[in-house]
Amino acid sequence: MKFAVIGGTGLIGSQVVKILNAAGHEALPHSQSTGVDVISGQGLDEAVVRADVVVNLTNSPTFDEASPAFFQTSMDNLLAAAQKGGVGHFVILSIVGADQVPELDYYRAKVLQEDILAAGPIPYSIVRATQFMEFMDAVLSWTADGDTVRLPARPIQPIASKDVADAVAEVAAGAPLNGIRNIAGPEIFPLDELGRIALSRKGDNRTVVTDPTAGMFAVVKGDILTDMDAHLAPTRFTDWLS
């Protein structure tokens, strides 16, 4: 099968390309660095023509109120190019519980992306993942103040990017779900405890203070954990840290 992986040079995309090619498929990475721009539409027709599957792993450059416009324009352009090119399956990566967190602009934007895909003309699959383990350093930096890091005790279920890439590649190589597959890490942690584990394993002497008002996840009122039907990935957080 031939795959056009849009955003194929990023954290997840580069791994998806490698997995698919190792399985004997033809997966080509496309991004701004290869001359493909999902906002202007430059290079899109050429990128997806004759592809059996488009995997869209592009992301908004910001997490604020500008993010819905990014997903609206990029999805409109990609779906038009994919339909023109005869693509039979369109895959995106979203977030577990995105529809439960209207307080966050970015989560609303991801729901918009899902809705655009579901209403579009091409059979589709949505892979929803929990928060990436690789983003823990960024989470710690958002609320760091000197020797203190403030984090809420919001439960999360972190997943390794490799496990996300494996799931995306598996779904992309299969029949369209015309629905959602939820994937998550095997463990649930309060975010503040996860921060303490991460700092301890790195020999970082900063102190994590539990603060229900700190950071992006402080405003989350809905559930961002998976349900009983989710696919649980194998990698545990401490193993990933090692």
CYANA upper distance limits for C-alpha pairs under 8 A (distance plus 0.5 A):
  1 MET  CA     25 HIS  CA      5.70
  1 MET  CA     26 GLU  CA      6.65
  1 MET  CA     51 ALA  CA      8.36
  1 MET  CA     52 ASP  CA      6.73
  1 MET  CA     53 VAL  CA      8.39
  1 MET  CA    173 ALA  CA      8.34
  2 LYS  CA     25 HIS  CA      6.72
  2 LYS  CA     26 GLU  CA      5.24
  2 LYS  CA     27 ALA  CA      6.37
  2 LYS  CA     28 LEU  CA      8.49
  2 LYS  CA     50 ARG  CA      8.10
  2 LYS  CA     51 ALA  CA      5.52
  2 LYS  CA     52 ASP  CA      5.79
  2 LYS  CA     53 VAL  CA      7.09
  3 PHE  CA     25 HIS  CA      8.13
  3 PHE  CA     26 GLU  CA      6.58
  3 PHE  CA     27 ALA  CA      5.00
  3 PHE  CA     28 LEU  CA      6.76
  3 PHE  CA     51 ALA  CA      5.94
  3 PHE  CA     52 ASP  CA      6.53
  3 PHE  CA     53 VAL  CA      5.40
  3 PHE  CA     54 VAL  CA      6.35
  3 PHE  CA     55 VAL  CA      7.68
  4 ALA  CA     27 ALA  CA      6.51
  4 ALA  CA     28 LEU  CA      5.80
  4 ALA  CA     29 PRO  CA      6.95
  4 ALA  CA     30 HIS  CA      7.57
  4 ALA  CA     47 ALA  CA      7.01
  4 ALA  CA     48 VAL  CA      6.21
  4 ALA  CA     51 ALA  CA      6.54
  4 ALA  CA     53 VAL  CA      6.86
  4 ALA  CA     54 VAL  CA      5.37
  4 ALA  CA     55 VAL  CA      6.71
  5 VAL  CA     13 GLY  CA      7.17
  5 VAL  CA     16 VAL  CA      8.47
  5 VAL  CA     17 VAL  CA      7.49
  5 VAL  CA     27 ALA  CA      7.23
  5 VAL  CA     28 LEU  CA      6.46
  5 VAL  CA     29 PRO  CA      5.47
  5 VAL  CA     30 HIS  CA      6.44
  5 VAL  CA     54 VAL  CA      6.49
  5 VAL  CA     55 VAL  CA      5.24
  5 VAL  CA     56 ASN  CA      6.62
  5 VAL  CA     57 LEU  CA      7.68
  6 ILE  CA     13 GLY  CA      8.04
  6 ILE  CA     29 PRO  CA      6.76
  6 ILE  CA     30 HIS  CA      5.31
  6 ILE  CA     31 SER  CA      6.45
  6 ILE  CA     54 VAL  CA      7.75
  6 ILE  CA     55 VAL  CA      6.52
  6 ILE  CA     56 ASN  CA      5.33
  6 ILE  CA     57 LEU  CA      6.27
  6 ILE  CA     58 THR  CA      6.75
  7 GLY  CA     13 GLY  CA      6.25
  7 GLY  CA     29 PRO  CA      7.40
  7 GLY  CA     30 HIS  CA      6.27
  7 GLY  CA     31 SER  CA      5.45
  7 GLY  CA     56 ASN  CA      7.00
  7 GLY  CA     57 LEU  CA      5.38
  7 GLY  CA     58 THR  CA      5.06
  7 GLY  CA     59 ASN  CA      8.35
  8 GLY  CA     12 ILE  CA      8.03
  8 GLY  CA     13 GLY  CA      4.42
  8 GLY  CA     14 SER  CA      5.59
  8 GLY  CA     16 VAL  CA      8.07
  8 GLY  CA     17 VAL  CA      7.17
  8 GLY  CA     28 LEU  CA      7.97
  8 GLY  CA     29 PRO  CA      4.60
  8 GLY  CA     30 HIS  CA      5.76
  8 GLY  CA     31 SER  CA      6.76
  8 GLY  CA     57 LEU  CA      7.47
  9 THR  CA     13 GLY  CA      6.06
  9 THR  CA     14 SER  CA      5.21
  9 THR  CA     29 PRO  CA      6.65
  9 THR  CA     30 HIS  CA      7.49
  9 THR  CA     31 SER  CA      7.04
 10 GLY  CA     14 SER  CA      6.01
 11 LEU  CA     15 GLN  CA      7.43
 11 LEU  CA    161 SER  CA      7.89
 12 ILE  CA     16 VAL  CA      6.70
 12 ILE  CA     57 LEU  CA      7.87
 12 ILE  CA    161 SER  CA      6.85
 12 ILE  CA    162 LYS  CA      7.96
 12 ILE  CA    164 VAL  CA      7.74
 12 ILE  CA    165 ALA  CA      6.03
 13 GLY  CA     17 VAL  CA      6.69
 13 GLY  CA     29 PRO  CA      7.94
 13 GLY  CA     57 LEU  CA      6.70
 13 GLY  CA    165 ALA  CA      7.86
 14 SER  CA     18 LYS  CA      6.89
 14 SER  CA     29 PRO  CA      7.77
 15 GLN  CA     19 ILE  CA      6.67
 15 GLN  CA    162 LYS  CA      7.54
 15 GLN  CA    165 ALA  CA      6.41
 16 VAL  CA     20 LEU  CA      6.62
 16 VAL  CA    165 ALA  CA      5.65
 16 VAL  CA    166 ASP  CA      7.39
 16 VAL  CA    168 VAL  CA      7.49
 16 VAL  CA    169 ALA  CA      6.11
 17 VAL  CA     21 ASN  CA      6.61
 17 VAL  CA     27 ALA  CA      5.93
 17 VAL  CA     28 LEU  CA      7.21
 17 VAL  CA     29 PRO  CA      7.07
 18 LYS  CA     22 ALA  CA      6.56
 18 LYS  CA     27 ALA  CA      8.40
 19 ILE  CA     23 ALA  CA      6.85
 19 ILE  CA    165 ALA  CA      8.43
 19 ILE  CA    166 ASP  CA      7.67
 19 ILE  CA    169 ALA  CA      7.30
 20 LEU  CA     24 GLY  CA      7.21
 20 LEU  CA     25 HIS  CA      6.01
 20 LEU  CA     26 GLU  CA      7.60
 20 LEU  CA     27 ALA  CA      6.64
 20 LEU  CA    169 ALA  CA      6.80
 21 ASN  CA     25 HIS  CA      5.39
 21 ASN  CA     26 GLU  CA      6.14
 21 ASN  CA     27 ALA  CA      6.30
 30 HIS  CA     34 THR  CA      6.26
 30 HIS  CA     35 GLY  CA      8.10
 30 HIS  CA     36 VAL  CA      6.64
 30 HIS  CA     47 ALA  CA      7.45
 31 SER  CA     35 GLY  CA      7.00
 31 SER  CA     36 VAL  CA      5.61
 31 SER  CA     37 ASP  CA      7.24
 32 GLN  CA     36 VAL  CA      5.32
 32 GLN  CA     37 ASP  CA      5.87
 35 GLY  CA     42 GLN  CA      7.64
 35 GLY  CA     43 GLY  CA      6.65
 36 VAL  CA     41 GLY  CA      7.84
 36 VAL  CA     42 GLN  CA      6.02
 36 VAL  CA     43 GLY  CA      5.11
 36 VAL  CA     44 LEU  CA      6.43
 36 VAL  CA     47 ALA  CA      7.92
 37 ASP  CA     41 GLY  CA      5.95
 37 ASP  CA     42 GLN  CA      5.58
 37 ASP  CA     43 GLY  CA      7.10
 37 ASP  CA     44 LEU  CA      7.54
 38 VAL  CA     42 GLN  CA      7.52
 38 VAL  CA     44 LEU  CA      7.45
 38 VAL  CA     73 THR  CA      8.19
 38 VAL  CA     74 SER  CA      5.42
 38 VAL  CA     75 MET  CA      8.42
 38 VAL  CA     77 ASN  CA      7.00
 38 VAL  CA     78 LEU  CA      7.26
 39 ILE  CA     70 PHE  CA      7.77
 39 ILE  CA     73 THR  CA      6.49
 39 ILE  CA     74 SER  CA      5.72
 39 ILE  CA     77 ASN  CA      7.72
 41 GLY  CA     77 ASN  CA      6.54
 41 GLY  CA     78 LEU  CA      8.31
 43 GLY  CA     47 ALA  CA      6.61
 44 LEU  CA     48 VAL  CA      6.82
 44 LEU  CA     77 ASN  CA      8.37
 44 LEU  CA     78 LEU  CA      7.43
 44 LEU  CA     81 ALA  CA      6.74
 45 ASP  CA     49 VAL  CA      6.46
 45 ASP  CA     81 ALA  CA      5.69
 45 ASP  CA     82 ALA  CA      7.99
 45 ASP  CA     84 LYS  CA      8.24
 45 ASP  CA     85 GLY  CA      7.42
 48 VAL  CA     54 VAL  CA      7.35
 48 VAL  CA     81 ALA  CA      7.41
 48 VAL  CA     82 ALA  CA      6.51
 48 VAL  CA     85 GLY  CA      6.66
 48 VAL  CA     87 VAL  CA      7.90
 49 VAL  CA     81 ALA  CA      8.45
 49 VAL  CA     82 ALA  CA      7.79
 49 VAL  CA     84 LYS  CA      8.32
 49 VAL  CA     85 GLY  CA      4.89
 49 VAL  CA     86 GLY  CA      7.60
 49 VAL  CA     87 VAL  CA      8.08
 50 ARG  CA     85 GLY  CA      6.47
 50 ARG  CA     86 GLY  CA      7.11
 50 ARG  CA     87 VAL  CA      7.49
 51 ALA  CA     85 GLY  CA      7.88
 51 ALA  CA     86 GLY  CA      8.02
 51 ALA  CA     87 VAL  CA      6.27
 52 ASP  CA     86 GLY  CA      8.17
 52 ASP  CA     87 VAL  CA      5.64
 52 ASP  CA     88 GLY  CA      6.06
 52 ASP  CA     89 HIS  CA      7.14
 53 VAL  CA     87 VAL  CA      6.33
 53 VAL  CA     88 GLY  CA      6.55
 53 VAL  CA     89 HIS  CA      5.28
 53 VAL  CA     90 PHE  CA      6.29
 53 VAL  CA     91 VAL  CA      8.07
 53 VAL  CA    172 ALA  CA      7.43
 54 VAL  CA     82 ALA  CA      7.84
 54 VAL  CA     87 VAL  CA      7.47
 54 VAL  CA     89 HIS  CA      6.93
 54 VAL  CA     90 PHE  CA      5.39
 54 VAL  CA     91 VAL  CA      6.71
 55 VAL  CA     90 PHE  CA      6.48
 55 VAL  CA     91 VAL  CA      5.17
 55 VAL  CA     92 ILE  CA      6.48
 55 VAL  CA    172 ALA  CA      7.57
 56 ASN  CA     90 PHE  CA      8.04
 56 ASN  CA     91 VAL  CA      6.57
 56 ASN  CA     92 ILE  CA      5.56
 56 ASN  CA     93 LEU  CA      7.80
 57 LEU  CA     92 ILE  CA      6.73
 57 LEU  CA     93 LEU  CA      6.75
 59 ASN  CA     71 PHE  CA      8.45
 60 SER  CA     67 SER  CA      6.07
 60 SER  CA     70 PHE  CA      6.39
 60 SER  CA     71 PHE  CA      7.52
 61 PRO  CA     67 SER  CA      8.06
 62 THR  CA     66 ALA  CA      7.33
 62 THR  CA     67 SER  CA      6.56
 63 PHE  CA     67 SER  CA      6.36
 63 PHE  CA    105 ASP  CA      7.25
 63 PHE  CA    106 TYR  CA      5.44
 64 ASP  CA    105 ASP  CA      6.00
 64 ASP  CA    106 TYR  CA      6.55
 65 GLU  CA    105 ASP  CA      5.95
 65 GLU  CA    106 TYR  CA      7.83
 66 ALA  CA     70 PHE  CA      7.32
 67 SER  CA     71 PHE  CA      7.01
 67 SER  CA    105 ASP  CA      7.64
 67 SER  CA    106 TYR  CA      6.51
 67 SER  CA    109 ALA  CA      6.40
 68 PRO  CA     72 GLN  CA      6.57
 68 PRO  CA    105 ASP  CA      8.13
 68 PRO  CA    106 TYR  CA      7.79
 68 PRO  CA    108 ARG  CA      7.86
 68 PRO  CA    109 ALA  CA      4.85
 68 PRO  CA    110 LYS  CA      8.12
 68 PRO  CA    112 LEU  CA      7.47
 68 PRO  CA    113 GLN  CA      8.50
 69 ALA  CA     73 THR  CA      6.61
 70 PHE  CA     74 SER  CA      6.45
 71 PHE  CA     75 MET  CA      6.25
 71 PHE  CA    109 ALA  CA      7.19
 71 PHE  CA    110 LYS  CA      7.97
 71 PHE  CA    112 LEU  CA      7.82
 71 PHE  CA    113 GLN  CA      6.15
 72 GLN  CA     76 ASP  CA      6.61
 72 GLN  CA    112 LEU  CA      7.85
 72 GLN  CA    113 GLN  CA      7.19
 72 GLN  CA    116 ILE  CA      8.08
 73 THR  CA     77 ASN  CA      6.68
 74 SER  CA     78 LEU  CA      6.52
 75 MET  CA     79 LEU  CA      6.35
 75 MET  CA    113 GLN  CA      7.39
 75 MET  CA    116 ILE  CA      7.55
 75 MET  CA    117 LEU  CA      7.88
 76 ASP  CA     80 ALA  CA      6.68
 76 ASP  CA    116 ILE  CA      8.39
 77 ASN  CA     81 ALA  CA      6.74
 78 LEU  CA     82 ALA  CA      6.45
 79 LEU  CA     83 GLN  CA      6.47
 79 LEU  CA    117 LEU  CA      8.38
 79 LEU  CA    120 GLY  CA      7.74
 79 LEU  CA    121 PRO  CA      8.30
 79 LEU  CA    122 ILE  CA      8.21
 80 ALA  CA     84 LYS  CA      6.67
 81 ALA  CA     85 GLY  CA      6.55
 82 ALA  CA     86 GLY  CA      6.69
 82 ALA  CA     87 VAL  CA      5.68
 83 GLN  CA     87 VAL  CA      6.45
 83 GLN  CA    121 PRO  CA      7.71
 83 GLN  CA    122 ILE  CA      7.43
 87 VAL  CA    122 ILE  CA      7.91
 88 GLY  CA    122 ILE  CA      6.81
 88 GLY  CA    123 PRO  CA      6.83
 89 HIS  CA    122 ILE  CA      6.74
 89 HIS  CA    123 PRO  CA      5.59
 89 HIS  CA    124 TYR  CA      5.83
 89 HIS  CA    125 SER  CA      8.04
 89 HIS  CA    172 ALA  CA      8.20
 89 HIS  CA    175 ALA  CA      8.35
 89 HIS  CA    176 PRO  CA      6.51
 90 PHE  CA    122 ILE  CA      7.07
 90 PHE  CA    123 PRO  CA      6.86
 90 PHE  CA    124 TYR  CA      5.14
 90 PHE  CA    125 SER  CA      6.87
 90 PHE  CA    172 ALA  CA      8.43
 90 PHE  CA    176 PRO  CA      8.33
 91 VAL  CA    124 TYR  CA      6.20
 91 VAL  CA    125 SER  CA      5.33
 91 VAL  CA    126 ILE  CA      6.34
 91 VAL  CA    127 VAL  CA      8.05
 91 VAL  CA    171 VAL  CA      8.46
 91 VAL  CA    172 ALA  CA      6.86
 92 ILE  CA    114 GLU  CA      8.41
 92 ILE  CA    125 SER  CA      7.18
 92 ILE  CA    126 ILE  CA      5.70
 92 ILE  CA    127 VAL  CA      6.82
 93 LEU  CA    126 ILE  CA      6.50
 93 LEU  CA    127 VAL  CA      5.39
 93 LEU  CA    128 ARG  CA      6.35
 93 LEU  CA    129 ALA  CA      7.86
 93 LEU  CA    168 VAL  CA      7.92
 94 SER  CA     98 ALA  CA      8.15
 94 SER  CA    110 LYS  CA      6.75
 94 SER  CA    114 GLU  CA      8.12
 94 SER  CA    126 ILE  CA      7.27
 94 SER  CA    127 VAL  CA      6.44
 94 SER  CA    128 ARG  CA      4.98
 94 SER  CA    129 ALA  CA      6.84
 95 ILE  CA    107 TYR  CA      8.13
 95 ILE  CA    110 LYS  CA      7.87
 95 ILE  CA    127 VAL  CA      8.36
 95 ILE  CA    128 ARG  CA      5.05
 95 ILE  CA    129 ALA  CA      5.44
 95 ILE  CA    130 THR  CA      6.41
 95 ILE  CA    131 GLN  CA      8.15
 96 VAL  CA    128 ARG  CA      5.40
 96 VAL  CA    129 ALA  CA      5.68
 96 VAL  CA    130 THR  CA      5.74
 96 VAL  CA    182 ASN  CA      6.91
 96 VAL  CA    183 ILE  CA      8.20
 96 VAL  CA    224 ILE  CA      6.33
 96 VAL  CA    225 LEU  CA      7.26
 96 VAL  CA    226 THR  CA      7.06
 97 GLY  CA    101 VAL  CA      7.35
 97 GLY  CA    222 GLY  CA      7.98
 97 GLY  CA    223 ASP  CA      6.55
 97 GLY  CA    224 ILE  CA      4.99
 97 GLY  CA    225 LEU  CA      7.32
 97 GLY  CA    226 THR  CA      8.08
 98 ALA  CA    102 PRO  CA      8.24
 98 ALA  CA    107 TYR  CA      5.52
 98 ALA  CA    108 ARG  CA      7.37
 98 ALA  CA    110 LYS  CA      7.28
 98 ALA  CA    111 VAL  CA      6.74
 98 ALA  CA    224 ILE  CA      7.82
 99 ASP  CA    107 TYR  CA      7.61
 99 ASP  CA    108 ARG  CA      7.45
 99 ASP  CA    111 VAL  CA      6.51
100 GLN  CA    221 LYS  CA      8.28
100 GLN  CA    222 GLY  CA      5.32
100 GLN  CA    223 ASP  CA      6.76
100 GLN  CA    224 ILE  CA      7.81
101 VAL  CA    107 TYR  CA      6.82
101 VAL  CA    108 ARG  CA      7.79
101 VAL  CA    220 VAL  CA      6.44
101 VAL  CA    221 LYS  CA      7.15
101 VAL  CA    222 GLY  CA      6.02
101 VAL  CA    223 ASP  CA      8.28
102 PRO  CA    107 TYR  CA      7.18
102 PRO  CA    108 ARG  CA      6.15
103 GLU  CA    107 TYR  CA      8.49
103 GLU  CA    108 ARG  CA      8.42
103 GLU  CA    219 VAL  CA      7.07
103 GLU  CA    220 VAL  CA      7.19
103 GLU  CA    221 LYS  CA      8.47
104 LEU  CA    108 ARG  CA      6.87
104 LEU  CA    219 VAL  CA      8.17
104 LEU  CA    220 VAL  CA      8.18
105 ASP  CA    109 ALA  CA      6.69
106 TYR  CA    110 LYS  CA      6.83
107 TYR  CA    111 VAL  CA      6.88
108 ARG  CA    112 LEU  CA      6.78
109 ALA  CA    113 GLN  CA      6.80
110 LYS  CA    114 GLU  CA      6.80
111 VAL  CA    115 ASP  CA      6.66
112 LEU  CA    116 ILE  CA      6.66
113 GLN  CA    117 LEU  CA      6.83
114 GLU  CA    118 ALA  CA      6.64
114 GLU  CA    126 ILE  CA      7.71
115 ASP  CA    119 ALA  CA      6.60
116 ILE  CA    120 GLY  CA      6.60
117 LEU  CA    122 ILE  CA      8.41
117 LEU  CA    124 TYR  CA      7.56
118 ALA  CA    124 TYR  CA      7.50
118 ALA  CA    178 ASN  CA      7.85
118 ALA  CA    179 GLY  CA      8.39
123 PRO  CA    176 PRO  CA      6.32
123 PRO  CA    177 LEU  CA      8.30
123 PRO  CA    178 ASN  CA      6.51
124 TYR  CA    176 PRO  CA      5.73
124 TYR  CA    177 LEU  CA      6.75
124 TYR  CA    178 ASN  CA      5.42
124 TYR  CA    179 GLY  CA      7.67
125 SER  CA    171 VAL  CA      7.77
125 SER  CA    172 ALA  CA      8.17
125 SER  CA    176 PRO  CA      5.96
125 SER  CA    177 LEU  CA      5.42
125 SER  CA    178 ASN  CA      5.84
125 SER  CA    179 GLY  CA      6.15
125 SER  CA    180 ILE  CA      6.71
125 SER  CA    181 ARG  CA      8.26
126 ILE  CA    177 LEU  CA      8.19
126 ILE  CA    178 ASN  CA      8.28
126 ILE  CA    179 GLY  CA      6.64
126 ILE  CA    180 ILE  CA      5.17
126 ILE  CA    181 ARG  CA      6.78
127 VAL  CA    167 ALA  CA      8.24
127 VAL  CA    168 VAL  CA      7.06
127 VAL  CA    171 VAL  CA      8.28
127 VAL  CA    180 ILE  CA      6.30
127 VAL  CA    181 ARG  CA      5.44
127 VAL  CA    182 ASN  CA      6.53
127 VAL  CA    183 ILE  CA      7.80
128 ARG  CA    180 ILE  CA      7.35
128 ARG  CA    181 ARG  CA      6.55
128 ARG  CA    182 ASN  CA      5.24
128 ARG  CA    183 ILE  CA      6.63
129 ALA  CA    159 ILE  CA      8.09
129 ALA  CA    164 VAL  CA      7.41
129 ALA  CA    182 ASN  CA      6.47
129 ALA  CA    183 ILE  CA      5.41
129 ALA  CA    184 ALA  CA      6.25
130 THR  CA    156 ILE  CA      8.10
130 THR  CA    157 GLN  CA      6.63
130 THR  CA    158 PRO  CA      6.46
130 THR  CA    159 ILE  CA      6.77
130 THR  CA    183 ILE  CA      7.26
130 THR  CA    184 ALA  CA      5.74
130 THR  CA    185 GLY  CA      7.83
130 THR  CA    224 ILE  CA      7.79
130 THR  CA    225 LEU  CA      7.63
130 THR  CA    226 THR  CA      8.21
131 GLN  CA    135 PHE  CA      7.96
131 GLN  CA    156 ILE  CA      7.79
131 GLN  CA    157 GLN  CA      7.30
131 GLN  CA    158 PRO  CA      5.54
131 GLN  CA    159 ILE  CA      6.68
132 PHE  CA    136 MET  CA      8.01
132 PHE  CA    158 PRO  CA      6.03
132 PHE  CA    159 ILE  CA      5.48
132 PHE  CA    160 ALA  CA      6.14
132 PHE  CA    161 SER  CA      6.53
133 MET  CA    158 PRO  CA      5.92
133 MET  CA    159 ILE  CA      6.01
133 MET  CA    160 ALA  CA      5.70
133 MET  CA    161 SER  CA      7.59
133 MET  CA    237 PHE  CA      7.67
133 MET  CA    240 TRP  CA      8.42
134 GLU  CA    160 ALA  CA      7.38
134 GLU  CA    161 SER  CA      7.44
135 PHE  CA    139 VAL  CA      6.84
136 MET  CA    140 LEU  CA      6.69
136 MET  CA    195 GLY  CA      8.01
136 MET  CA    198 ALA  CA      8.31
137 ASP  CA    141 SER  CA      6.73
138 ALA  CA    142 TRP  CA      6.81
139 VAL  CA    143 THR  CA      7.83
139 VAL  CA    215 GLY  CA      8.36
140 LEU  CA    144 ALA  CA      6.71
140 LEU  CA    149 VAL  CA      6.98
140 LEU  CA    151 LEU  CA      8.45
140 LEU  CA    195 GLY  CA      7.39
141 SER  CA    149 VAL  CA      8.29
142 TRP  CA    215 GLY  CA      6.97
143 THR  CA    149 VAL  CA      6.10
143 THR  CA    150 ARG  CA      5.95
143 THR  CA    151 LEU  CA      7.57
143 THR  CA    214 ALA  CA      7.05
143 THR  CA    215 GLY  CA      6.48
144 ALA  CA    148 THR  CA      6.31
144 ALA  CA    149 VAL  CA      4.79
144 ALA  CA    150 ARG  CA      7.02
145 ASP  CA    149 VAL  CA      6.66
147 ASP  CA    205 ASN  CA      8.06
147 ASP  CA    206 ARG  CA      5.17
147 ASP  CA    207 THR  CA      6.76
148 THR  CA    206 ARG  CA      6.02
148 THR  CA    207 THR  CA      5.41
148 THR  CA    208 VAL  CA      6.40
148 THR  CA    209 VAL  CA      7.36
149 VAL  CA    206 ARG  CA      7.41
149 VAL  CA    207 THR  CA      6.56
149 VAL  CA    208 VAL  CA      5.22
149 VAL  CA    209 VAL  CA      6.61
150 ARG  CA    192 ASP  CA      8.18
150 ARG  CA    208 VAL  CA      6.20
150 ARG  CA    209 VAL  CA      5.35
150 ARG  CA    210 THR  CA      6.40
150 ARG  CA    211 ASP  CA      6.11
150 ARG  CA    214 ALA  CA      6.39
150 ARG  CA    215 GLY  CA      8.32
151 LEU  CA    191 LEU  CA      7.05
151 LEU  CA    192 ASP  CA      5.50
151 LEU  CA    195 GLY  CA      8.23
151 LEU  CA    208 VAL  CA      7.38
151 LEU  CA    209 VAL  CA      6.89
151 LEU  CA    210 THR  CA      5.79
151 LEU  CA    211 ASP  CA      5.80
151 LEU  CA    212 PRO  CA      7.40
151 LEU  CA    213 THR  CA      8.43
151 LEU  CA    214 ALA  CA      5.95
151 LEU  CA    215 GLY  CA      7.23
152 PRO  CA    190 PRO  CA      8.25
152 PRO  CA    191 LEU  CA      6.72
152 PRO  CA    192 ASP  CA      6.24
152 PRO  CA    210 THR  CA      5.91
152 PRO  CA    211 ASP  CA      5.31
152 PRO  CA    212 PRO  CA      4.78
152 PRO  CA    213 THR  CA      7.17
152 PRO  CA    214 ALA  CA      6.52
152 PRO  CA    215 GLY  CA      8.16
152 PRO  CA    217 PHE  CA      7.74
152 PRO  CA    218 ALA  CA      6.59
153 ALA  CA    190 PRO  CA      5.19
153 ALA  CA    191 LEU  CA      5.65
153 ALA  CA    192 ASP  CA      5.71
153 ALA  CA    193 GLU  CA      7.93
153 ALA  CA    210 THR  CA      6.96
153 ALA  CA    211 ASP  CA      7.99
153 ALA  CA    212 PRO  CA      7.19
154 ARG  CA    190 PRO  CA      5.75
154 ARG  CA    191 LEU  CA      5.88
154 ARG  CA    192 ASP  CA      8.11
154 ARG  CA    217 PHE  CA      7.47
154 ARG  CA    218 ALA  CA      7.94
155 PRO  CA    188 ILE  CA      6.88
155 PRO  CA    189 PHE  CA      5.90
155 PRO  CA    190 PRO  CA      4.70
155 PRO  CA    191 LEU  CA      6.37
155 PRO  CA    225 LEU  CA      8.07
156 ILE  CA    188 ILE  CA      6.09
156 ILE  CA    189 PHE  CA      6.08
156 ILE  CA    190 PRO  CA      6.73
156 ILE  CA    191 LEU  CA      6.78
156 ILE  CA    224 ILE  CA      7.32
156 ILE  CA    225 LEU  CA      6.74
157 GLN  CA    184 ALA  CA      6.70
157 GLN  CA    185 GLY  CA      5.98
157 GLN  CA    186 PRO  CA      7.65
157 GLN  CA    187 GLU  CA      6.21
157 GLN  CA    188 ILE  CA      4.99
157 GLN  CA    189 PHE  CA      6.88
157 GLN  CA    225 LEU  CA      6.75
157 GLN  CA    226 THR  CA      8.45
158 PRO  CA    184 ALA  CA      7.17
158 PRO  CA    185 GLY  CA      5.61
158 PRO  CA    186 PRO  CA      8.44
158 PRO  CA    187 GLU  CA      7.72
158 PRO  CA    188 ILE  CA      7.82
158 PRO  CA    237 PHE  CA      7.74
159 ILE  CA    163 ASP  CA      7.37
159 ILE  CA    164 VAL  CA      7.65
159 ILE  CA    184 ALA  CA      6.07
159 ILE  CA    185 GLY  CA      4.64
159 ILE  CA    186 PRO  CA      8.22
159 ILE  CA    233 ALA  CA      7.53
159 ILE  CA    235 THR  CA      7.68
159 ILE  CA    236 ARG  CA      8.38
159 ILE  CA    237 PHE  CA      8.21
160 ALA  CA    164 VAL  CA      7.05
160 ALA  CA    185 GLY  CA      7.69
160 ALA  CA    235 THR  CA      6.99
160 ALA  CA    237 PHE  CA      8.35
160 ALA  CA    240 TRP  CA      7.66
161 SER  CA    165 ALA  CA      6.64
162 LYS  CA    166 ASP  CA      6.68
163 ASP  CA    167 ALA  CA      6.78
163 ASP  CA    233 ALA  CA      6.49
163 ASP  CA    234 PRO  CA      8.02
163 ASP  CA    235 THR  CA      7.82
164 VAL  CA    168 VAL  CA      6.70
164 VAL  CA    183 ILE  CA      8.01
165 ALA  CA    169 ALA  CA      6.56
166 ASP  CA    170 GLU  CA      6.65
167 ALA  CA    171 VAL  CA      6.68
167 ALA  CA    183 ILE  CA      8.14
168 VAL  CA    172 ALA  CA      6.49
169 ALA  CA    173 ALA  CA      6.65
170 GLU  CA    174 GLY  CA      6.91
171 VAL  CA    175 ALA  CA      7.97
171 VAL  CA    176 PRO  CA      8.14
172 ALA  CA    176 PRO  CA      8.17
181 ARG  CA    230 ALA  CA      7.57
181 ARG  CA    231 HIS  CA      8.17
182 ASN  CA    226 THR  CA      7.30
182 ASN  CA    229 ASP  CA      8.14
182 ASN  CA    230 ALA  CA      5.38
182 ASN  CA    231 HIS  CA      6.69
183 ILE  CA    226 THR  CA      7.86
183 ILE  CA    230 ALA  CA      5.94
183 ILE  CA    231 HIS  CA      5.22
183 ILE  CA    232 LEU  CA      6.27
183 ILE  CA    233 ALA  CA      7.41
184 ALA  CA    225 LEU  CA      8.50
184 ALA  CA    226 THR  CA      7.16
184 ALA  CA    230 ALA  CA      7.49
184 ALA  CA    231 HIS  CA      6.99
184 ALA  CA    232 LEU  CA      5.58
184 ALA  CA    233 ALA  CA      6.43
185 GLY  CA    232 LEU  CA      6.09
185 GLY  CA    233 ALA  CA      5.53
185 GLY  CA    234 PRO  CA      7.43
185 GLY  CA    235 THR  CA      7.23
185 GLY  CA    236 ARG  CA      7.43
186 PRO  CA    232 LEU  CA      5.96
186 PRO  CA    233 ALA  CA      6.40
186 PRO  CA    234 PRO  CA      6.82
186 PRO  CA    235 THR  CA      7.55
186 PRO  CA    236 ARG  CA      6.84
187 GLU  CA    236 ARG  CA      7.35
187 GLU  CA    237 PHE  CA      8.31
189 PHE  CA    193 GLU  CA      7.04
189 PHE  CA    194 LEU  CA      6.49
190 PRO  CA    194 LEU  CA      6.79
191 LEU  CA    195 GLY  CA      6.75
192 ASP  CA    196 ARG  CA      6.95
192 ASP  CA    208 VAL  CA      7.09
192 ASP  CA    209 VAL  CA      7.83
192 ASP  CA    210 THR  CA      6.51
193 GLU  CA    197 ILE  CA      6.79
194 LEU  CA    198 ALA  CA      6.70
195 GLY  CA    199 LEU  CA      6.66
195 GLY  CA    208 VAL  CA      7.26
196 ARG  CA    200 SER  CA      6.52
196 ARG  CA    207 THR  CA      7.98
196 ARG  CA    208 VAL  CA      6.53
197 ILE  CA    201 ARG  CA      6.65
198 ALA  CA    202 LYS  CA      6.88
198 ALA  CA    241 LEU  CA      7.95
199 LEU  CA    203 GLY  CA      6.69
199 LEU  CA    204 ASP  CA      5.34
199 LEU  CA    205 ASN  CA      7.50
199 LEU  CA    206 ARG  CA      7.66
200 SER  CA    204 ASP  CA      6.38
200 SER  CA    205 ASN  CA      7.71
201 ARG  CA    241 LEU  CA      7.80
212 PRO  CA    218 ALA  CA      6.26
213 THR  CA    218 ALA  CA      5.60
213 THR  CA    219 VAL  CA      8.00
214 ALA  CA    218 ALA  CA      6.06
216 MET  CA    220 VAL  CA      8.20
226 THR  CA    230 ALA  CA      6.39
235 THR  CA    239 ASP  CA      7.17
235 THR  CA    240 TRP  CA      7.08
236 ARG  CA    240 TRP  CA      6.73
237 PHE  CA    241 LEU  CA      6.72
238 THR  CA    242 SER  CA      6.81
